[in-house]
Amino acid sequence: MTRRQAEPAVELRGITKRFPGTLANDAVDLTVRHGEIHALMGENGAGKSTLMSVLYGMERADAGTIRIDGRAIKSGFGSPSDAMAAGLGMVHQSFKLFDSLTVAENVVYAAEPRRFGLVDRAAARRRVRELAEEHGLAVDPDARVGDLPVGLRQRVEILKLLHRGARTLILDEPTAVLTPAEADALFAVLKSLAAQGRTVILVTHKLREVLEGSDNVTVLRDGRVVARLVTAETSADEIAAAMTGRAVELDRVHAPGTPADVVLAVNGLTTDAVHDLALTVRAGEIVGIAGVAGNGQSELVEALAGLRPTTAGRVTLNSEDITHASATERRVKGLAYVPEDRHAVGTAPAASVADNLAMGHHRTSLSSRGLLPPAAVRAHAQRLVERFGIKASSPEVPASALSGGNLQKLLIGRELAHDAPLLLVEQPTRGVDIGAIQNIHDQLIAYRDSGHAVLLVSAELSEIRGLADRVLVMYEGRVTATYTKDEADERTLGLAMAGGAGIAVEAVD
């Protein structure tokens, strides 16, 4: 063992970071050794992302020290470039990609292979293909990143990190956009890298991944370290209790609803990625859609929300034909929508938390003679902040200041507050902590039980199985199987998601 390897790969001591009105990190200590996969856990706003931002040179700590391979970094890294030069690499929750460039151009950006002094584009594409094949992260090197779905963009971020050969890899919610099979493949990659002596710091909310894929766990709560656990000696219940400060009921399967009249009816819907699709959703019912990413789920929901053109088919909402209605008209007629991409589609990051929570309500409940009274907007925001546990120093701060999980709470809260007959919701708990997941699930069940219809798309099979009264499986743009709550076990769903079910498209009543 070399002297460098004998020292911890990363050592943080007494890291303290304050923002106006918030103590994000309070004298945090963290030690991560070479060849280790170390999980950093905590609820939204616990300080995990801030701590990693300090480590990666995106923020300067107010106090504390950083050592990398035993070498002290005076005052911390001045920039991410300095951190990268020291052997760190980070994949963020919010992607750091250029939408107008290709996959290959993004992966090799600032680390391009060259030939005769010029960027060797052929070598770049070859490098991406090699990395993608080696690590099971298939993606077209020539595809424009702006045209890729969220799951494939995440793969590009991971490939960027692998291309740079970082010795310490920081992954902030890396599987938030991956299917279970893709997440398993990623962890196989991480374990292989750790076996080679590289270090992985994993920021995640997913207990199963932590228990199966990490060596040690550090738990933060309210900016402080509250637990240091050896993974092999702990349990999901112990970690969840450390994160929340209370006992949490995990993987709860909710009782079925009482379906009533059809609210949403779809017949023969066809888009660029959806083929002759039929489904119904009734009042008092949650219908879940399961499928491997890229099989048309997102395109279906976008078409139903009025954001994607259709070439055939008919859509009715409460028996009213909305096939050719605009997105605005559909919302007026009773449709609420939680999109997959909370940053680009669901919210306006530069606007305040209060303004984001008012969106869609500005023409209805909050409007007074065509005006938006500031007091009404603030009161509305405060109600939703309290109801959904949104951690924000003030409703006036920009939405971009919120953690990913808190931004998701904002989006869910705003759409449920519309009290619309139909809710379309994609990935409702992506990047959200355990306690908030339970709250969001309870809110969705309450929404259903008050007589609303919910169409749910989720990559989390446990979420689909826990919430849905019926489960539809999509494969290659079609609904290929329909299951009742009792029939929808994980093995059956997994087989159908892989194309192993006979076509049984649901007929509209």
C-alpha positions as CSV (number, residue, x, y, z in Angstrom):
1,M,0.0,0.0,0.0
2,T,1.4,3.4,-1.0
3,R,1.5,6.3,1.5
4,R,-1.3,8.0,-0.5
5,Q,-3.5,4.9,-0.3
6,A,-2.9,4.6,3.5
7,E,-4.4,8.1,4.0
8,P,-8.2,8.5,3.6
9,A,-9.3,9.4,0.1
10,V,-11.4,12.2,1.5
11,E,-11.4,13.7,5.0
12,L,-13.6,16.6,6.0
13,R,-13.3,18.0,9.5
14,G,-15.6,20.6,11.1
15,I,-17.2,21.7,7.8
16,T,-19.6,24.6,8.5
17,K,-21.5,26.4,5.9
18,R,-24.1,29.2,6.4
19,F,-26.6,30.7,4.0
20,P,-28.8,33.7,4.9
21,G,-31.3,32.3,7.4
22,T,-29.9,28.7,7.2
23,L,-27.1,26.7,8.8
24,A,-26.7,24.1,6.1
25,N,-23.6,22.3,7.6
26,D,-22.8,22.4,11.3
27,A,-19.3,21.1,12.1
28,V,-19.6,18.1,9.8
29,D,-16.9,15.4,9.9
30,L,-16.7,12.8,7.1
31,T,-14.0,10.2,6.4
32,V,-14.0,8.1,3.2
33,R,-11.3,5.6,2.4
34,H,-9.9,4.3,-0.8
35,G,-11.9,1.5,-2.5
36,E,-15.0,2.3,-0.4
37,I,-18.5,3.1,-1.5
38,H,-19.7,5.5,1.2
39,A,-23.4,6.5,1.3
40,L,-24.3,10.0,2.5
41,M,-27.9,10.1,3.5
42,G,-30.5,12.5,5.0
43,E,-33.8,14.1,4.3
44,N,-34.2,17.0,1.8
45,G,-32.5,20.0,3.2
46,A,-30.3,18.0,5.6
47,G,-27.1,19.4,4.1
48,K,-25.9,16.6,1.9
49,S,-25.7,18.5,-1.4
50,T,-24.2,21.5,0.3
51,L,-21.5,19.4,1.9
52,M,-20.6,17.8,-1.5
53,S,-20.7,21.3,-3.1
54,V,-18.1,22.4,-0.5
55,L,-16.0,19.3,-1.2
56,Y,-16.2,19.9,-5.0
57,G,-15.3,23.6,-4.9
58,M,-18.7,24.9,-5.8
59,E,-19.1,26.5,-2.4
60,R,-16.6,27.8,0.2
61,A,-17.0,26.6,3.7
62,D,-17.1,29.2,6.5
63,A,-15.0,26.8,8.7
64,G,-13.4,23.4,8.6
65,T,-10.7,21.6,6.7
66,I,-10.5,19.3,3.6
67,R,-7.8,16.7,3.0
68,I,-7.6,14.7,-0.2
69,D,-5.2,11.6,-0.1
70,G,-3.7,13.1,3.1
71,R,-3.0,16.5,1.4
72,A,-4.6,19.5,3.0
73,I,-6.5,21.8,0.7
74,K,-6.1,25.2,2.2
75,S,-9.4,27.1,2.2
76,G,-10.9,24.3,0.1
77,F,-11.0,24.1,-3.7
78,G,-11.4,27.3,-5.5
79,S,-13.5,25.8,-8.3
80,P,-14.7,22.4,-9.6
81,S,-11.8,22.5,-12.1
82,D,-9.4,22.5,-9.1
83,A,-11.3,19.6,-7.6
84,M,-11.1,17.7,-10.9
85,A,-7.4,18.3,-11.1
86,A,-7.1,16.7,-7.7
87,G,-8.9,13.6,-8.8
88,L,-12.5,14.3,-7.9
89,G,-15.5,14.0,-10.2
90,M,-19.1,14.8,-9.6
91,V,-22.4,13.9,-11.2
92,H,-25.1,16.4,-10.1
93,Q,-28.8,16.1,-9.6
94,S,-29.3,19.0,-12.1
95,F,-27.5,18.0,-15.3
96,K,-24.5,20.1,-16.4
97,L,-24.8,19.4,-20.2
98,F,-24.9,21.5,-23.4
99,D,-28.2,20.6,-25.1
100,S,-27.0,21.8,-28.5
101,L,-24.0,19.5,-28.5
102,T,-23.8,15.8,-29.2
103,V,-23.3,13.1,-26.6
104,A,-19.7,12.7,-27.6
105,E,-19.0,16.4,-27.6
106,N,-20.5,16.6,-24.0
107,V,-18.5,13.6,-22.7
108,V,-15.1,14.9,-23.9
109,Y,-15.7,18.6,-23.3
110,A,-12.5,20.2,-21.9
111,A,-10.8,16.8,-22.1
112,E,-10.9,16.2,-25.9
113,P,-8.7,13.7,-27.7
114,R,-6.6,15.6,-30.3
115,R,-4.9,14.9,-33.6
116,F,-2.5,17.4,-35.2
117,G,-3.6,20.0,-32.7
118,L,-7.4,19.6,-33.6
119,V,-10.2,17.9,-31.8
120,D,-10.3,14.3,-33.0
121,R,-14.1,13.8,-33.3
122,A,-13.8,10.2,-34.5
123,A,-11.7,9.4,-31.5
124,A,-14.2,11.1,-29.3
125,R,-17.1,9.0,-30.7
126,R,-15.0,5.9,-30.4
127,R,-14.2,6.7,-26.8
128,V,-17.8,7.1,-25.9
129,R,-18.8,3.8,-27.6
130,E,-16.1,2.0,-25.7
131,L,-17.1,3.5,-22.4
132,A,-20.8,2.9,-23.0
133,E,-20.2,-0.8,-24.0
134,E,-17.8,-1.4,-21.1
135,H,-20.2,-0.1,-18.5
136,G,-23.6,-0.9,-19.9
137,L,-24.6,2.7,-20.5
138,A,-25.7,2.5,-24.1
139,V,-26.2,5.9,-25.8
140,D,-25.7,7.2,-29.3
141,P,-22.5,9.3,-29.4
142,D,-23.9,11.4,-32.3
143,A,-27.3,12.1,-30.7
144,R,-28.0,15.7,-29.7
145,V,-28.3,15.9,-25.9
146,G,-31.3,18.3,-26.1
147,D,-33.2,15.6,-27.9
148,L,-32.5,12.9,-25.3
149,P,-35.0,11.8,-22.5
150,V,-34.0,12.4,-18.9
151,G,-32.7,8.9,-18.4
152,L,-30.2,9.0,-21.3
153,R,-29.0,12.5,-20.2
154,Q,-28.0,11.0,-16.9
155,R,-26.0,8.3,-18.7
156,V,-24.1,11.1,-20.5
157,E,-23.2,12.7,-17.1
158,I,-21.9,9.4,-15.8
159,L,-19.9,8.8,-19.0
160,K,-18.3,12.3,-18.6
161,L,-17.1,11.3,-15.2
162,L,-15.8,7.9,-16.3
163,H,-14.0,9.5,-19.3
164,R,-12.0,11.8,-16.9
165,G,-10.9,8.8,-14.8
166,A,-11.6,10.4,-11.5
167,R,-10.1,8.6,-8.5
168,T,-13.0,9.8,-6.2
169,L,-16.5,9.8,-7.7
170,I,-19.3,11.9,-6.1
171,L,-22.7,10.9,-7.3
172,D,-25.7,13.0,-6.2
173,E,-28.9,10.9,-6.6
174,P,-27.4,9.1,-9.6
175,T,-30.3,6.6,-10.0
176,A,-33.1,9.1,-9.7
177,V,-33.7,8.8,-13.4
178,L,-32.8,5.1,-13.9
179,T,-35.0,2.0,-14.0
180,P,-34.3,-0.7,-11.4
181,A,-32.4,-2.7,-14.0
182,E,-30.3,0.3,-15.0
183,A,-29.7,1.1,-11.3
184,D,-28.4,-2.4,-10.8
185,A,-26.1,-2.1,-13.8
186,L,-24.8,1.2,-12.4
187,F,-24.0,-0.4,-9.0
188,A,-22.2,-3.2,-10.8
189,V,-20.0,-0.5,-12.4
190,L,-19.5,1.3,-9.1
191,K,-18.5,-1.9,-7.3
192,S,-16.0,-2.7,-10.1
193,L,-14.5,0.8,-9.8
194,A,-14.2,0.5,-6.0
195,A,-12.5,-2.9,-6.5
196,Q,-9.9,-1.1,-8.6
197,G,-9.2,1.2,-5.6
198,R,-11.4,4.1,-6.6
199,T,-13.6,5.8,-4.1
200,V,-17.4,6.5,-4.4
201,I,-19.4,8.9,-2.4
202,L,-23.0,8.2,-3.0
203,V,-25.7,10.8,-2.1
204,T,-29.1,9.0,-2.3
205,H,-32.4,8.5,-0.6
206,K,-32.8,4.9,-1.7
207,L,-32.4,2.5,1.2
208,R,-32.3,-0.6,-0.9
209,E,-29.4,0.7,-3.0
210,V,-27.5,1.8,0.1
211,L,-27.9,-1.6,1.8
212,E,-27.0,-3.5,-1.3
213,G,-24.3,-1.3,-2.7
214,S,-22.4,0.6,0.0
215,D,-19.8,-0.2,2.6
216,N,-20.5,2.6,5.2
217,V,-23.2,5.1,5.8
218,T,-23.1,8.6,7.2
219,V,-26.5,10.2,8.1
220,L,-27.1,14.0,8.3
221,R,-30.1,15.6,9.9
222,D,-30.5,19.4,10.1
223,G,-26.9,19.9,8.9
224,R,-25.3,17.6,11.6
225,V,-24.0,14.1,11.5
226,V,-26.4,12.0,13.6
227,A,-25.2,8.5,12.7
228,R,-22.2,6.7,11.3
229,L,-23.1,3.1,10.4
230,V,-21.4,0.0,8.9
231,T,-23.8,-1.1,6.1
232,A,-23.5,-4.8,6.9
233,E,-24.4,-4.2,10.5
234,T,-27.4,-1.9,10.0
235,S,-30.9,-2.1,8.6
236,A,-33.4,0.0,6.5
237,D,-35.4,0.8,9.7
238,E,-32.3,2.1,11.6
239,I,-31.2,4.3,8.7
240,A,-34.7,5.7,8.2
241,A,-35.1,6.4,11.9
242,A,-31.7,8.2,11.9
243,M,-32.7,10.3,8.9
244,T,-36.1,11.4,10.1
245,G,-35.8,11.1,13.9
246,R,-38.8,8.8,14.0
247,A,-40.0,5.4,13.0
248,V,-41.1,5.2,9.4
249,E,-43.3,2.6,7.8
250,L,-41.4,1.5,4.6
251,D,-42.9,0.0,1.4
252,R,-46.5,0.4,2.6
253,V,-49.1,-1.0,0.2
254,H,-52.3,1.1,0.4
255,A,-55.7,-0.3,0.4
256,P,-57.5,-0.2,-3.0
257,G,-59.8,2.6,-3.9
258,T,-63.5,2.6,-4.9
259,P,-63.6,3.4,-8.6
260,A,-66.6,5.3,-9.9
261,D,-67.3,7.0,-13.3
262,V,-64.7,7.2,-16.1
263,V,-62.9,10.5,-15.9
264,L,-60.2,9.9,-18.6
265,A,-60.9,7.8,-21.7
266,V,-58.3,7.3,-24.4
267,N,-58.9,5.4,-27.6
268,G,-56.4,4.7,-30.4
269,L,-54.0,7.3,-29.3
270,T,-51.0,7.5,-31.6
271,T,-47.9,9.8,-31.5
272,D,-44.3,9.5,-32.7
273,A,-43.7,7.0,-29.8
274,V,-47.2,5.7,-28.8
275,H,-49.1,3.3,-31.0
276,D,-52.9,2.8,-31.0
277,L,-53.1,3.1,-27.2
278,A,-56.3,2.7,-25.2
279,L,-56.9,3.2,-21.5
280,T,-59.4,4.5,-18.9
281,V,-59.0,6.1,-15.5
282,R,-62.0,6.4,-13.1
283,A,-62.8,8.7,-10.3
284,G,-61.5,7.2,-7.0
285,E,-58.8,5.2,-8.8
286,I,-55.0,5.4,-9.3
287,V,-53.9,3.7,-12.5
288,G,-50.1,3.1,-12.6
289,I,-48.1,2.8,-15.8
290,A,-44.9,0.7,-15.5
291,G,-42.2,0.3,-18.1
292,V,-38.6,0.6,-18.8
293,A,-37.6,4.2,-19.7
294,G,-38.0,4.9,-23.4
295,N,-41.1,2.8,-24.0
296,G,-43.5,5.7,-24.6
297,Q,-44.6,6.5,-21.0
298,S,-43.4,10.1,-21.0
299,E,-44.7,10.7,-24.6
300,L,-48.1,9.4,-23.6
301,V,-48.4,11.7,-20.6
302,E,-47.1,14.7,-22.7
303,A,-49.8,13.9,-25.3
304,L,-52.5,13.7,-22.7
305,A,-51.3,17.0,-21.2
306,G,-51.4,18.7,-24.6
307,L,-47.7,19.1,-24.9
308,R,-47.1,16.6,-27.8
309,P,-49.0,16.4,-31.1
310,T,-51.0,13.2,-31.8
311,T,-51.6,11.7,-35.3
312,A,-54.7,9.6,-34.4
313,G,-57.0,8.7,-31.6
314,R,-59.5,10.3,-29.2
315,V,-59.2,11.7,-25.7
316,T,-62.1,12.6,-23.4
317,L,-62.1,14.2,-20.0
318,N,-65.4,13.8,-18.1
319,S,-67.0,12.8,-21.4
320,E,-65.8,16.0,-23.1
321,D,-63.6,15.6,-26.2
322,I,-60.3,17.3,-25.5
323,T,-58.3,15.6,-28.4
324,H,-57.5,18.9,-30.0
325,A,-57.5,21.1,-26.9
326,S,-54.4,23.1,-26.0
327,A,-52.5,22.5,-22.8
328,T,-54.1,25.6,-21.3
329,E,-57.6,24.5,-22.3
330,R,-57.1,21.1,-20.8
331,R,-56.1,22.6,-17.5
332,V,-59.2,24.8,-17.5
333,K,-61.3,21.7,-18.1
334,G,-59.9,19.8,-15.1
335,L,-56.4,18.4,-15.7
336,A,-53.5,18.9,-13.4
337,Y,-50.0,17.8,-14.4
338,V,-46.8,16.9,-12.5
339,P,-44.1,16.4,-15.3
340,E,-41.0,14.2,-15.1
341,D,-38.6,17.2,-15.6
342,R,-39.3,19.5,-12.6
343,H,-36.7,22.0,-13.7
344,A,-37.3,22.6,-17.4
345,V,-41.1,21.9,-17.5
346,G,-42.6,21.9,-14.0
347,T,-41.2,25.1,-12.5
348,A,-39.6,28.5,-13.2
349,P,-36.3,28.3,-11.3
350,A,-35.7,32.0,-11.4
351,A,-39.1,32.9,-10.0
352,S,-39.8,32.8,-6.2
353,V,-41.2,29.9,-4.3
354,A,-44.4,31.8,-3.8
355,D,-44.8,32.7,-7.5
356,N,-44.2,29.1,-8.5
357,L,-46.8,27.9,-6.1
358,A,-49.2,30.5,-7.5
359,M,-48.8,29.2,-11.1
360,G,-52.1,28.0,-12.5
361,H,-54.0,29.5,-9.6
362,H,-53.4,33.1,-10.9
363,R,-56.5,32.9,-13.1
364,T,-58.8,31.3,-10.5
365,S,-58.6,31.1,-6.7
366,L,-55.9,33.8,-6.3
367,S,-57.2,36.3,-8.8
368,S,-59.1,39.4,-7.7
369,R,-60.5,41.5,-10.5
370,G,-57.7,40.4,-12.8
371,L,-55.0,41.2,-10.2
372,L,-52.9,39.0,-7.9
373,P,-53.0,40.4,-4.4
374,P,-49.5,39.9,-2.9
375,A,-51.0,39.0,0.5
376,A,-53.1,36.2,-1.1
377,V,-50.1,34.8,-3.0
378,R,-48.0,34.8,0.2
379,A,-50.8,33.1,2.3
380,H,-51.3,30.5,-0.4
381,A,-47.6,29.8,-0.5
382,Q,-47.4,29.5,3.3
383,R,-50.3,27.0,3.4
384,L,-48.6,24.7,0.8
385,V,-45.2,25.1,2.4
386,E,-46.6,23.8,5.7
387,R,-48.8,21.1,4.2
388,F,-46.0,19.5,2.1
389,G,-43.0,20.3,4.4
390,I,-41.2,22.4,1.8
391,K,-38.0,23.6,3.3
392,A,-37.3,27.1,2.2
393,S,-35.8,30.0,4.2
394,S,-38.6,32.2,2.8
395,P,-41.4,32.0,0.2
396,E,-39.6,34.9,-1.5
397,V,-36.4,33.0,-2.3
398,P,-36.0,31.7,-5.9
399,A,-37.1,28.1,-6.6
400,S,-33.5,27.5,-7.8
401,A,-32.4,27.8,-4.2
402,L,-34.4,24.7,-3.2
403,S,-32.9,21.2,-3.1
404,G,-34.2,18.8,-5.8
405,G,-36.5,17.1,-3.3
406,N,-38.0,20.3,-2.0
407,L,-38.6,21.5,-5.5
408,Q,-40.5,18.3,-6.1
409,K,-42.6,18.9,-3.0
410,L,-43.4,22.4,-4.4
411,L,-44.5,20.9,-7.7
412,I,-46.7,18.2,-6.2
413,G,-48.2,20.6,-3.7
414,R,-49.1,23.2,-6.4
415,E,-50.8,20.6,-8.6
416,L,-52.8,18.9,-5.9
417,A,-54.0,22.2,-4.7
418,H,-55.8,22.7,-8.1
419,D,-58.3,20.0,-7.0
420,A,-58.6,18.9,-10.6
421,P,-60.7,15.9,-11.5
422,L,-57.7,14.3,-13.3
423,L,-54.1,14.3,-12.1
424,L,-51.3,13.2,-14.4
425,V,-48.2,12.6,-12.4
426,E,-44.8,11.4,-13.5
427,Q,-42.1,10.2,-11.0
428,P,-43.8,11.9,-8.0
429,T,-41.1,11.0,-5.4
430,R,-38.0,11.2,-7.6
431,G,-35.2,12.6,-5.4
432,V,-37.4,13.0,-2.4
433,D,-36.5,11.8,1.1
434,I,-38.2,8.9,3.0
435,G,-40.4,11.0,5.2
436,A,-41.6,13.1,2.3
437,I,-42.2,10.1,0.2
438,Q,-44.6,8.8,2.8
439,N,-46.3,12.2,2.9
440,I,-46.7,12.5,-0.9
441,H,-48.1,8.9,-1.0
442,D,-50.6,9.8,1.6
443,Q,-51.6,12.9,-0.2
444,L,-52.1,11.0,-3.5
445,I,-54.2,8.4,-1.8
446,A,-56.3,11.1,-0.1
447,Y,-56.7,12.8,-3.5
448,R,-57.9,9.5,-4.9
449,D,-60.3,8.9,-2.0
450,S,-61.8,12.3,-2.4
451,G,-63.1,11.2,-5.8
452,H,-60.3,12.2,-8.2
453,A,-58.7,10.2,-10.9
454,V,-54.9,9.7,-11.0
455,L,-52.7,8.4,-13.8
456,L,-49.3,7.6,-12.3
457,V,-46.0,6.9,-14.1
458,S,-43.1,5.8,-12.0
459,A,-39.8,4.0,-12.4
460,E,-40.2,2.7,-8.8
461,L,-42.0,-0.6,-8.9
462,S,-42.6,-0.4,-5.1
463,E,-44.3,2.9,-5.6
464,I,-46.5,1.5,-8.5
465,R,-47.4,-1.5,-6.4
466,G,-48.0,0.5,-3.3
467,L,-50.3,3.1,-4.8
468,A,-52.0,1.8,-8.0
469,D,-55.4,0.1,-8.1
470,R,-54.6,-1.2,-11.6
471,V,-51.2,-1.4,-13.4
472,L,-50.7,-1.1,-17.1
473,V,-47.3,-2.1,-18.6
474,M,-46.0,-0.2,-21.6
475,Y,-43.6,-1.9,-24.0
476,E,-42.5,-0.3,-27.3
477,G,-45.2,2.3,-27.2
478,R,-48.1,0.0,-26.5
479,V,-50.0,-1.2,-23.4
480,T,-49.1,-4.9,-23.4
481,A,-50.5,-6.0,-20.1
482,T,-53.0,-4.9,-17.4
483,Y,-52.9,-6.2,-13.8
484,T,-55.0,-5.8,-10.8
485,K,-53.4,-4.7,-7.5
486,D,-53.2,-8.3,-6.3
487,E,-51.7,-9.5,-9.6
488,A,-49.0,-6.9,-9.9
489,D,-46.1,-8.6,-8.1
490,E,-42.6,-7.4,-8.9
491,R,-41.7,-10.6,-10.9
492,T,-44.8,-10.4,-13.1
493,L,-44.3,-6.7,-13.8
494,G,-40.6,-7.1,-14.5
495,L,-41.3,-9.9,-17.0
496,A,-43.9,-7.7,-18.8
497,M,-41.6,-4.7,-18.8
498,A,-39.1,-6.8,-20.7
499,G,-41.6,-7.7,-23.3
500,G,-42.6,-11.0,-21.9
501,A,-46.4,-10.4,-21.8
502,G,-48.9,-11.1,-24.5
503,I,-50.7,-8.0,-25.9
504,A,-53.8,-7.3,-23.8
505,V,-54.7,-3.8,-24.6
506,E,-57.5,-2.4,-22.3
507,A,-60.7,-1.6,-24.0
508,V,-62.5,1.6,-23.1
509,D,-65.9,1.1,-21.5
